[in-house]
Amino acid sequence: MGVEPGRVHFSWISSAESTKFVEVVKQVTEAVRQLGPNENFVKKELKVA
Amino acid sequence: MGAYTDKIREIAGRLLKDCQVEMVIGFRKGSMPMMNEPCFVTRADAVDQLVWDGSCGINLANYLTGRTEARIGVVAKGCDSRNIVTHIIENKIKREQLTIIGVPCTGMIDKRRLKNLAPGEVLAVEEDGERVVVRGDGFETVHQRREVLQANCAVCHHRNPVIHDELVGDPVSEQTEVDRYADVRAIEGLSAKEKWDYFEALLAPCLRCYACRNACPLCYCPTCFVDEAMPQWVGKSQNPVDVRTFHFLRAYHCAGRCTDCGSCERACPVGINMRLFTKKLEKDAYEMWGWEAGLSLEQRPPLDTYRPEDPEPFIK
Protein backbone atom coordinates (compact mmCIF):
# COMPACT_ATOMS: atom_id res chain seq x y z
CA MET A 1 0.00 0.00 0.00
CA GLY A 2 3.00 2.26 -0.21
CA VAL A 3 4.64 1.69 3.18
CA GLU A 4 8.40 1.22 2.77
CA PRO A 5 9.41 -2.45 3.20
CA GLY A 6 11.99 -1.55 5.89
CA ARG A 7 9.32 -0.04 8.14
CA VAL A 8 7.57 -3.30 8.96
CA HIS A 9 9.34 -6.19 10.68
CA PHE A 10 8.21 -9.64 11.78
CA SER A 11 10.11 -11.94 14.08
CA TRP A 12 9.51 -15.05 16.21
CA ILE A 13 11.04 -14.49 19.63
CA SER A 14 10.43 -16.84 22.51
CA SER A 15 9.99 -15.34 25.98
CA ALA A 16 13.27 -17.10 26.87
CA GLU A 17 15.23 -15.40 24.07
CA SER A 18 15.99 -12.09 25.72
CA THR A 19 19.24 -11.57 23.80
CA LYS A 20 17.50 -12.14 20.47
CA PHE A 21 14.83 -9.64 21.53
CA VAL A 22 17.44 -6.99 22.24
CA GLU A 23 19.18 -7.68 18.92
CA VAL A 24 15.97 -7.45 16.91
CA VAL A 25 14.89 -4.25 18.63
CA LYS A 26 18.26 -2.69 17.84
CA GLN A 27 18.05 -3.75 14.19
CA VAL A 28 14.48 -2.52 13.82
CA THR A 29 15.25 0.83 15.43
CA GLU A 30 18.27 1.29 13.21
CA ALA A 31 16.37 0.33 10.03
CA VAL A 32 13.44 2.63 10.78
CA ARG A 33 15.70 5.50 11.83
CA GLN A 34 17.41 5.35 8.45
CA LEU A 35 14.05 5.70 6.70
CA GLY A 36 13.22 8.80 8.71
CA PRO A 37 9.86 9.81 10.12
CA ASN A 38 6.74 8.44 8.41
CA GLU A 39 4.76 11.47 7.31
CA ASN A 40 2.21 9.47 5.33
CA PHE A 41 -0.09 8.76 8.24
CA VAL A 42 0.03 12.24 9.70
CA LYS A 43 -3.32 13.91 9.26
CA LYS A 44 -2.79 17.25 7.62
CA GLU A 45 -5.40 19.97 7.64
CA LEU A 46 -7.37 19.82 4.42
CA LYS A 47 -6.67 22.68 2.07
CA VAL A 48 -9.61 25.02 1.89
CA ALA A 49 -9.68 27.59 -0.89
CA MET B 1 -30.54 -14.79 -21.68
CA GLY B 2 -34.30 -14.71 -22.21
CA ALA B 3 -34.35 -18.47 -21.93
CA TYR B 4 -32.72 -18.14 -18.50
CA THR B 5 -35.54 -15.82 -17.38
CA ASP B 6 -38.22 -18.31 -18.46
CA LYS B 7 -36.42 -21.17 -16.75
CA ILE B 8 -35.88 -19.19 -13.52
CA ARG B 9 -39.58 -18.32 -13.42
CA GLU B 10 -40.55 -21.93 -14.08
CA ILE B 11 -38.27 -23.30 -11.34
CA ALA B 12 -39.24 -20.57 -8.86
CA GLY B 13 -42.93 -21.15 -9.59
CA ARG B 14 -42.60 -24.88 -9.08
CA LEU B 15 -40.62 -24.55 -5.83
CA LEU B 16 -43.13 -22.08 -4.38
CA LYS B 17 -46.21 -24.00 -5.55
CA ASP B 18 -44.95 -27.26 -4.05
CA CYS B 19 -44.04 -25.39 -0.85
CA GLN B 20 -40.45 -26.55 -1.17
CA VAL B 21 -39.31 -23.04 -0.36
CA GLU B 22 -40.85 -20.13 1.54
CA MET B 23 -39.36 -17.56 -0.80
CA VAL B 24 -37.14 -17.17 -3.79
CA ILE B 25 -34.47 -14.48 -3.91
CA GLY B 26 -33.78 -13.30 -7.45
CA PHE B 27 -33.69 -10.19 -9.61
CA ARG B 28 -36.36 -7.97 -11.06
CA LYS B 29 -36.13 -5.03 -13.42
CA GLY B 30 -35.08 -1.82 -11.72
CA SER B 31 -36.60 1.56 -12.43
CA MET B 32 -33.49 2.54 -14.41
CA PRO B 33 -31.82 0.61 -17.24
CA MET B 34 -28.98 -1.72 -16.14
CA MET B 35 -30.06 -1.42 -12.50
CA ASN B 36 -31.77 -4.73 -11.77
CA GLU B 37 -32.64 -5.05 -8.12
CA PRO B 38 -32.89 -8.00 -5.77
CA CYS B 39 -36.42 -9.19 -5.09
CA PHE B 40 -37.98 -11.63 -2.68
CA VAL B 41 -40.82 -13.65 -4.20
CA THR B 42 -43.09 -15.48 -1.77
CA ARG B 43 -46.02 -16.45 -4.00
CA ALA B 44 -46.07 -18.65 -7.08
CA ASP B 45 -48.27 -16.17 -8.96
CA ALA B 46 -45.67 -13.43 -8.49
CA VAL B 47 -42.74 -15.17 -10.20
CA ASP B 48 -43.26 -13.24 -13.43
CA GLN B 49 -41.33 -10.31 -12.03
CA LEU B 50 -38.14 -12.39 -11.94
CA VAL B 51 -35.70 -11.67 -14.76
CA TRP B 52 -32.18 -12.53 -15.84
CA ASP B 53 -29.87 -10.48 -18.06
CA GLY B 54 -26.44 -8.86 -17.97
CA SER B 55 -27.42 -6.39 -15.25
CA CYS B 56 -27.75 -8.87 -12.38
CA GLY B 57 -24.34 -8.02 -10.99
CA ILE B 58 -25.38 -7.66 -7.37
CA ASN B 59 -24.30 -10.60 -5.24
CA LEU B 60 -27.40 -12.28 -3.80
CA ALA B 61 -25.42 -14.15 -1.13
CA ASN B 62 -25.52 -10.79 0.66
CA TYR B 63 -29.24 -11.32 1.34
CA LEU B 64 -28.81 -14.72 2.99
CA THR B 65 -26.88 -13.60 6.08
CA GLY B 66 -28.54 -14.91 9.23
CA ARG B 67 -31.85 -15.79 7.53
CA THR B 68 -34.11 -17.95 9.69
CA GLU B 69 -36.57 -19.24 7.07
CA ALA B 70 -36.47 -23.02 6.89
CA ARG B 71 -36.30 -23.14 3.10
CA ILE B 72 -35.05 -20.41 0.78
CA GLY B 73 -34.62 -20.52 -2.97
CA VAL B 74 -31.82 -18.33 -4.27
CA VAL B 75 -30.70 -17.53 -7.79
CA ALA B 76 -26.91 -17.79 -8.03
CA LYS B 77 -24.38 -17.18 -10.77
CA GLY B 78 -20.79 -18.44 -10.41
CA CYS B 79 -19.54 -15.84 -7.96
CA ASP B 80 -22.80 -15.80 -5.93
CA SER B 81 -22.51 -19.56 -5.49
CA ARG B 82 -18.94 -19.21 -4.22
CA ASN B 83 -20.09 -16.61 -1.72
CA ILE B 84 -22.92 -18.92 -0.66
CA VAL B 85 -20.30 -21.60 0.03
CA THR B 86 -18.33 -19.05 2.06
CA HIS B 87 -21.50 -18.13 3.95
CA ILE B 88 -22.14 -21.79 4.78
CA ILE B 89 -18.53 -22.29 5.94
CA GLU B 90 -18.81 -19.18 8.12
CA ASN B 91 -22.10 -20.37 9.64
CA LYS B 92 -24.17 -17.52 8.25
CA ILE B 93 -26.68 -19.89 6.64
CA LYS B 94 -27.15 -23.67 6.56
CA ARG B 95 -26.94 -25.71 3.37
CA GLU B 96 -30.22 -27.44 4.33
CA GLN B 97 -32.01 -24.09 4.23
CA LEU B 98 -31.08 -23.44 0.64
CA THR B 99 -32.33 -24.49 -2.74
CA ILE B 100 -29.80 -22.98 -5.10
CA ILE B 101 -30.98 -22.12 -8.59
CA GLY B 102 -27.68 -22.03 -10.47
CA VAL B 103 -27.17 -19.75 -13.45
CA PRO B 104 -24.22 -20.41 -15.78
CA CYS B 105 -23.03 -16.86 -16.34
CA THR B 106 -21.38 -15.22 -19.32
CA GLY B 107 -20.50 -12.07 -17.44
CA MET B 108 -22.24 -8.91 -16.38
CA ILE B 109 -22.35 -5.69 -18.36
CA ASP B 110 -20.32 -2.73 -17.11
CA LYS B 111 -23.02 -0.09 -16.76
CA ARG B 112 -20.53 2.69 -16.26
CA ARG B 113 -18.68 1.82 -19.47
CA LEU B 114 -21.90 1.69 -21.49
CA LYS B 115 -23.00 5.05 -20.11
CA ASN B 116 -19.63 6.58 -20.97
CA LEU B 117 -19.73 5.17 -24.51
CA ALA B 118 -23.24 6.44 -25.17
CA PRO B 119 -23.64 9.88 -26.78
CA GLY B 120 -26.58 10.73 -24.49
CA GLU B 121 -28.65 9.37 -21.65
CA VAL B 122 -29.15 5.60 -21.89
CA LEU B 123 -32.87 4.80 -21.81
CA ALA B 124 -32.88 1.11 -22.67
CA VAL B 125 -30.40 -1.74 -23.02
CA GLU B 126 -31.28 -4.95 -24.80
CA GLU B 127 -29.20 -8.07 -25.09
CA ASP B 128 -29.34 -10.44 -27.98
CA GLY B 129 -26.74 -13.16 -27.69
CA GLU B 130 -23.37 -11.50 -28.24
CA ARG B 131 -24.92 -8.17 -29.15
CA VAL B 132 -25.77 -5.44 -26.67
CA VAL B 133 -28.05 -2.75 -28.09
CA VAL B 134 -28.08 0.59 -26.30
CA ARG B 135 -30.92 3.03 -27.00
CA GLY B 136 -31.43 6.61 -25.97
CA ASP B 137 -32.98 9.80 -27.20
CA GLY B 138 -32.09 9.86 -30.90
CA PHE B 139 -29.37 7.21 -30.90
CA GLU B 140 -28.94 3.47 -31.02
CA THR B 141 -25.55 1.80 -30.69
CA VAL B 142 -24.53 -1.83 -30.78
CA HIS B 143 -21.66 -3.29 -28.77
CA GLN B 144 -20.09 -6.70 -28.62
CA ARG B 145 -20.95 -8.23 -25.28
CA ARG B 146 -17.40 -9.29 -24.43
CA GLU B 147 -16.17 -5.72 -24.97
CA VAL B 148 -18.48 -4.19 -22.37
CA LEU B 149 -18.15 -6.75 -19.57
CA GLN B 150 -17.37 -5.72 -16.01
CA ALA B 151 -13.62 -5.91 -15.41
CA ASN B 152 -13.98 -8.79 -12.94
CA CYS B 153 -16.22 -10.75 -15.33
CA ALA B 154 -13.72 -10.36 -18.17
CA VAL B 155 -11.13 -12.31 -16.13
CA CYS B 156 -13.56 -14.67 -14.34
CA HIS B 157 -12.49 -18.30 -13.92
CA HIS B 158 -15.65 -19.63 -12.33
CA ARG B 159 -18.64 -18.70 -14.42
CA ASN B 160 -20.59 -21.83 -13.58
CA PRO B 161 -22.12 -22.23 -10.11
CA VAL B 162 -19.97 -24.43 -7.86
CA ILE B 163 -23.01 -25.71 -5.95
CA HIS B 164 -26.58 -25.81 -7.15
CA ASP B 165 -29.76 -27.83 -6.80
CA GLU B 166 -31.26 -26.69 -10.08
CA LEU B 167 -29.49 -25.37 -13.16
CA VAL B 168 -31.24 -23.02 -15.58
CA GLY B 169 -29.10 -23.92 -18.59
CA ASP B 170 -26.15 -25.97 -19.78
CA PRO B 171 -22.82 -25.04 -18.16
CA VAL B 172 -20.88 -22.43 -20.14
CA SER B 173 -17.22 -22.85 -21.05
CA GLU B 174 -14.78 -21.40 -18.52
CA GLN B 175 -12.26 -18.76 -19.60
CA THR B 176 -8.95 -20.48 -18.96
CA GLU B 177 -6.79 -18.28 -21.17
CA VAL B 178 -7.30 -14.95 -19.37
CA ASP B 179 -4.62 -13.33 -17.23
CA ARG B 180 -6.37 -12.69 -13.94
CA TYR B 181 -3.81 -10.59 -12.16
CA ALA B 182 -2.24 -8.31 -14.77
CA ASP B 183 -3.52 -5.16 -13.01
CA VAL B 184 -2.29 -6.31 -9.58
CA ARG B 185 1.15 -7.15 -10.94
CA ALA B 186 1.43 -3.70 -12.51
CA ILE B 187 0.95 -2.11 -9.07
CA GLU B 188 3.25 -4.60 -7.35
CA GLY B 189 6.00 -3.37 -9.65
CA LEU B 190 5.77 0.22 -8.41
CA SER B 191 8.03 1.71 -5.75
CA ALA B 192 6.66 2.50 -2.27
CA LYS B 193 6.30 6.18 -3.12
CA GLU B 194 4.59 5.44 -6.45
CA LYS B 195 2.21 3.04 -4.75
CA TRP B 196 1.31 5.61 -2.15
CA ASP B 197 0.59 8.24 -4.79
CA TYR B 198 -1.33 5.75 -6.94
CA PHE B 199 -3.70 4.84 -4.10
CA GLU B 200 -3.99 8.46 -3.04
CA ALA B 201 -5.29 9.31 -6.52
CA LEU B 202 -7.46 6.18 -6.68
CA LEU B 203 -9.24 6.96 -3.41
CA ALA B 204 -9.47 10.73 -3.82
CA PRO B 205 -13.12 10.70 -5.02
CA CYS B 206 -14.30 8.46 -2.13
CA LEU B 207 -17.27 9.88 -0.20
CA ARG B 208 -17.21 7.18 2.45
CA CYS B 209 -20.82 6.32 1.72
CA TYR B 210 -19.96 2.66 2.49
CA ALA B 211 -21.92 1.39 -0.53
CA CYS B 212 -19.01 -1.01 -1.23
CA ARG B 213 -19.28 -2.43 2.26
CA ASN B 214 -23.05 -2.71 2.13
CA ALA B 215 -23.02 -4.49 -1.23
CA CYS B 216 -20.35 -6.94 -0.10
CA PRO B 217 -21.61 -10.36 1.07
CA LEU B 218 -18.52 -10.70 3.28
CA CYS B 219 -19.24 -7.50 5.22
CA TYR B 220 -21.85 -8.81 7.62
CA CYS B 221 -20.40 -7.77 11.00
CA PRO B 222 -23.21 -6.53 13.30
CA THR B 223 -21.10 -3.46 13.99
CA CYS B 224 -18.56 -2.57 11.35
CA PHE B 225 -15.23 -1.24 12.63
CA VAL B 226 -15.91 2.09 10.94
CA ASP B 227 -19.18 2.54 12.85
CA GLU B 228 -17.74 1.71 16.23
CA ALA B 229 -17.19 4.65 18.59
CA MET B 230 -15.77 2.85 21.65
CA PRO B 231 -13.01 2.34 20.70
CA GLN B 232 -12.95 4.41 17.56
CA TRP B 233 -10.69 2.45 15.23
CA VAL B 234 -10.76 4.92 12.38
CA GLY B 235 -11.59 8.62 12.13
CA LYS B 236 -14.90 9.51 10.57
CA SER B 237 -13.64 12.36 8.41
CA GLN B 238 -12.95 12.72 4.71
CA ASN B 239 -9.25 13.05 5.52
CA PRO B 240 -7.22 10.91 3.08
CA VAL B 241 -5.66 9.02 6.00
CA ASP B 242 -9.10 7.97 7.28
CA VAL B 243 -10.37 7.10 3.79
CA ARG B 244 -7.32 4.98 3.16
CA THR B 245 -7.56 3.25 6.53
CA PHE B 246 -11.18 2.32 5.82
CA HIS B 247 -10.44 0.84 2.39
CA PHE B 248 -7.37 -1.10 3.42
CA LEU B 249 -8.86 -2.53 6.60
CA ARG B 250 -12.03 -3.54 4.79
CA ALA B 251 -9.93 -5.28 2.16
CA TYR B 252 -7.95 -7.16 4.82
CA HIS B 253 -11.19 -8.39 6.38
CA CYS B 254 -11.95 -9.99 3.02
CA ALA B 255 -8.58 -11.77 2.72
CA GLY B 256 -9.00 -15.41 1.68
CA ARG B 257 -12.77 -14.88 1.44
CA CYS B 258 -13.20 -12.56 -1.54
CA THR B 259 -14.46 -14.16 -4.76
CA ASP B 260 -13.93 -11.04 -6.88
CA CYS B 261 -17.67 -10.79 -7.60
CA GLY B 262 -17.28 -7.07 -8.27
CA SER B 263 -20.27 -5.97 -6.16
CA CYS B 264 -18.21 -3.34 -4.36
CA GLU B 265 -17.02 -1.68 -7.52
CA ARG B 266 -20.48 -1.93 -9.09
CA ALA B 267 -22.11 -0.29 -6.07
CA CYS B 268 -19.64 2.60 -5.87
CA PRO B 269 -21.36 5.85 -6.89
CA VAL B 270 -18.09 7.44 -7.99
CA GLY B 271 -16.60 4.43 -9.75
CA ILE B 272 -13.58 3.65 -7.57
CA ASN B 273 -11.94 0.34 -8.45
CA MET B 274 -11.48 -0.89 -4.87
CA ARG B 275 -11.25 -4.42 -6.26
CA LEU B 276 -7.54 -3.72 -6.69
CA PHE B 277 -7.14 -4.18 -2.92
CA THR B 278 -9.22 -7.32 -2.50
CA LYS B 279 -7.72 -8.76 -5.67
CA LYS B 280 -4.18 -8.41 -4.36
CA LEU B 281 -5.20 -10.43 -1.31
CA GLU B 282 -7.01 -12.92 -3.52
CA LYS B 283 -3.83 -13.30 -5.56
CA ASP B 284 -1.73 -13.79 -2.41
CA ALA B 285 -4.11 -16.45 -1.10
CA TYR B 286 -3.90 -18.23 -4.45
CA GLU B 287 -0.13 -18.06 -4.73
CA MET B 288 0.75 -18.80 -1.10
CA TRP B 289 -1.83 -21.45 -0.28
CA GLY B 290 -3.34 -22.40 -3.65
CA TRP B 291 -6.62 -21.15 -2.25
CA GLU B 292 -9.61 -19.87 -4.12
CA ALA B 293 -12.50 -18.90 -1.89
CA GLY B 294 -15.83 -20.68 -2.02
CA LEU B 295 -14.99 -23.74 -4.10
CA SER B 296 -15.48 -26.43 -1.47
CA LEU B 297 -17.68 -26.99 1.57
CA GLU B 298 -15.18 -29.42 3.08
CA GLN B 299 -11.94 -27.44 3.02
CA ARG B 300 -11.25 -24.88 5.75
CA PRO B 301 -10.03 -21.45 4.63
CA PRO B 302 -6.26 -20.81 4.85
CA LEU B 303 -6.57 -18.13 7.52
CA ASP B 304 -8.13 -20.51 10.05
CA THR B 305 -5.82 -23.45 9.44
CA TYR B 306 -2.16 -23.96 10.24
CA ARG B 307 0.15 -25.99 8.08
CA PRO B 308 3.85 -26.42 8.86
CA GLU B 309 4.68 -25.63 5.24
CA ASP B 310 2.92 -22.24 5.32
CA PRO B 311 5.25 -19.69 3.72
CA GLU B 312 7.03 -17.45 6.23
CA PRO B 313 10.06 -15.84 4.59
CA PHE B 314 8.93 -12.45 5.90
CA ILE B 315 9.56 -13.55 9.49
CA LYS B 316 13.13 -13.00 10.58
Interface residues (C-beta under 8 A of the other chain):
Chain A: M1 G2 V3 E4 P5 H9 F10 S11 W12 V24 N40 F41 V42 K43 K44 L46
Chain B: A192 K193 E194 K195 W196 D197 Y198 F199 G235 Q238 N239 V241 D242 R244 F248 F314 I315 K316
